[in-house]
Amino acid sequence: MLKAGGIGAAVGFVVALILTLITPCCNPCGALLIGVGVGILAAFWERPSTSGDGALKGAQAGAIAMAGGLVGEMIGAILNGIVMGPERAAQLARQLGLPLEDYSPAQYWAYMLGGNCCCALMNILLGAGLGTVGGLIGYQIWGKTGGAVAESEPSLYSPDRIETEQGG
């Protein structure tokens, strides 16, 4: 779980940094993909014995990965704020026809960093939630046997069950 989370944190850092520089609105998409990926990776390396254990390992790995994304998003927000600045942000808002009151540079930085921090915290929750899904998927694939495919309970129409019910 720590190995998958660490790899995910490095990937999340880079992806969040790049997406924040391009457009911060794309960061939740990165959190979804990274969360599922590290959840599956955690289940692959940990080989959970139950589906609940797989979900827990995936959630932990997803949260760790998106904590790296939080750091990347905050650094990207600072770089984006330096490049854009309060004047250009106000000019863009006016061009889009958004109602805009005059605000100071301190308010600009507070709103920008505060908004990015809230989004990054939401991405941690998304990463943990989708890491849970990834952990469950990984458990279904590898499961407790450690083989290529997990053995499951006999299905409703398995040959063993049909022979038993027919008395054979």
C-alpha positions as CSV (number, residue, x, y, z in Angstrom):
1,M,0.0,0.0,0.0
2,L,2.8,2.4,0.8
3,K,4.7,1.5,-2.4
4,A,1.6,2.0,-4.5
5,G,0.8,5.2,-2.7
6,G,4.3,6.6,-3.1
7,I,4.3,5.9,-6.8
8,G,0.9,7.4,-7.0
9,A,2.0,10.5,-5.1
10,A,4.8,11.1,-7.5
11,V,2.5,10.7,-10.5
12,G,-0.2,12.7,-8.8
13,F,2.3,15.5,-8.0
14,V,3.4,15.8,-11.7
15,V,-0.1,15.4,-13.1
16,A,-1.6,17.9,-10.7
17,L,1.2,20.4,-11.4
18,I,0.7,20.2,-15.1
19,L,-3.1,20.3,-15.0
20,T,-3.1,23.3,-12.6
21,L,-0.8,25.2,-15.0
22,I,-3.1,24.4,-17.9
23,T,-6.5,24.6,-16.2
24,P,-7.3,23.6,-12.6
25,C,-10.7,22.4,-13.6
26,C,-9.1,19.2,-15.0
27,N,-7.6,18.1,-11.7
28,P,-10.6,15.9,-10.6
29,C,-10.2,13.9,-13.8
30,G,-6.6,13.2,-12.9
31,A,-7.7,12.2,-9.3
32,L,-10.2,9.7,-10.7
33,L,-7.7,7.9,-12.9
34,I,-4.8,8.0,-10.4
35,G,-7.1,6.8,-7.6
36,V,-8.3,3.7,-9.5
37,G,-4.8,3.0,-10.8
38,V,-3.1,3.0,-7.4
39,G,-6.0,1.0,-5.9
40,I,-5.5,-1.7,-8.4
41,L,-1.7,-1.5,-7.9
42,A,-2.1,-1.8,-4.1
43,A,-4.2,-4.9,-4.5
44,F,-1.7,-6.4,-6.9
45,W,1.2,-5.9,-4.5
46,E,-0.6,-6.6,-1.2
47,R,-2.8,-9.6,-2.3
48,P,-5.6,-8.8,0.1
49,S,-7.4,-11.8,1.8
50,T,-10.8,-10.2,1.8
51,S,-12.7,-7.7,-0.4
52,G,-12.8,-5.3,2.6
53,D,-9.1,-5.5,3.0
54,G,-8.6,-4.8,-0.7
55,A,-10.9,-1.8,-0.5
56,L,-9.0,-0.5,2.6
57,K,-5.6,-0.9,0.9
58,G,-6.9,0.8,-2.2
59,A,-8.4,3.7,-0.3
60,Q,-5.2,4.3,1.7
61,A,-3.1,4.2,-1.5
62,G,-5.5,6.6,-3.3
63,A,-5.4,9.0,-0.4
64,I,-1.6,8.9,-0.2
65,A,-1.4,9.4,-4.0
66,M,-3.7,12.4,-4.0
67,A,-1.8,14.0,-1.0
68,G,1.1,14.2,-3.5
69,G,-1.4,15.7,-5.9
70,L,-2.3,18.3,-3.3
71,V,1.3,19.5,-3.1
72,G,1.5,19.6,-6.9
73,E,-1.7,21.5,-7.2
74,M,-0.6,24.1,-4.7
75,I,2.7,24.6,-6.4
76,G,1.0,24.9,-9.7
77,A,-1.5,27.4,-8.3
78,I,1.4,29.6,-7.1
79,L,3.1,29.4,-10.5
80,N,-0.2,30.0,-12.2
81,G,-0.9,33.0,-10.0
82,I,2.5,34.5,-10.7
83,V,2.0,34.1,-14.5
84,M,-1.6,35.3,-14.5
85,G,-1.6,37.9,-11.8
86,P,-4.6,39.7,-10.4
87,E,-4.8,42.2,-13.3
88,R,-5.0,39.6,-16.0
89,A,-7.4,37.5,-14.0
90,A,-9.7,40.6,-13.7
91,Q,-9.3,41.3,-17.4
92,L,-10.3,37.7,-18.2
93,A,-13.3,37.8,-15.9
94,R,-14.5,41.0,-17.7
95,Q,-14.0,39.5,-21.1
96,L,-16.2,36.5,-20.0
97,G,-18.9,38.9,-18.8
98,L,-18.6,37.9,-15.2
99,P,-19.6,40.4,-12.6
100,L,-16.4,41.5,-10.9
101,E,-15.8,43.9,-8.0
102,D,-12.5,45.5,-7.5
103,Y,-10.3,43.4,-5.2
104,S,-6.8,43.7,-3.8
105,P,-3.9,41.4,-4.8
106,A,-4.1,39.9,-1.3
107,Q,-7.7,38.9,-1.9
108,Y,-6.7,37.5,-5.3
109,W,-4.1,35.2,-3.7
110,A,-6.3,34.2,-0.8
111,Y,-9.2,33.3,-3.1
112,M,-6.9,31.5,-5.6
113,L,-4.9,29.5,-3.0
114,G,-8.0,28.8,-0.8
115,G,-10.0,27.6,-3.8
116,N,-7.2,25.4,-5.0
117,C,-6.7,23.9,-1.5
118,C,-10.4,23.1,-1.3
119,C,-10.3,21.4,-4.7
120,A,-7.1,19.5,-3.7
121,L,-8.8,18.3,-0.5
122,M,-11.8,17.1,-2.6
123,N,-9.3,15.3,-4.9
124,I,-8.0,13.4,-1.9
125,L,-11.5,12.2,-1.1
126,L,-12.0,11.3,-4.8
127,G,-8.7,9.5,-4.9
128,A,-9.6,7.5,-1.7
129,G,-13.0,6.7,-3.0
130,L,-11.8,5.5,-6.4
131,G,-8.8,3.8,-4.8
132,T,-11.4,1.8,-2.9
133,V,-13.0,0.8,-6.2
134,G,-9.5,-0.1,-7.6
135,G,-8.8,-2.2,-4.5
136,L,-12.0,-4.1,-5.0
137,I,-11.2,-4.6,-8.7
138,G,-7.8,-5.8,-7.8
139,Y,-9.2,-8.2,-5.2
140,Q,-11.5,-9.7,-7.8
141,I,-8.6,-10.2,-10.2
142,W,-5.9,-11.5,-7.9
143,G,-7.7,-12.2,-4.6
144,K,-6.3,-14.2,-1.7
145,T,-4.8,-17.0,-3.8
146,G,-2.1,-14.9,-5.3
147,G,-2.6,-16.5,-8.6
148,A,-3.4,-14.9,-11.9
149,V,-7.2,-15.1,-11.3
150,A,-8.9,-15.3,-7.9
151,E,-10.9,-18.4,-7.2
152,S,-14.5,-17.6,-6.5
153,E,-17.4,-19.5,-5.0
154,P,-19.2,-21.9,-7.3
155,S,-21.7,-20.0,-9.4
156,L,-25.3,-20.9,-9.6
157,Y,-24.8,-22.9,-12.8
158,S,-21.4,-24.5,-12.2
159,P,-20.9,-28.1,-13.2
160,D,-20.0,-29.2,-9.6
161,R,-23.3,-27.8,-8.3
162,I,-25.4,-29.4,-11.0
163,E,-23.8,-32.8,-10.5
164,T,-24.4,-32.6,-6.7
165,E,-28.1,-31.6,-7.1
166,Q,-28.7,-34.3,-9.7
167,G,-27.2,-36.9,-7.4
168,G,-24.2,-37.6,-9.6
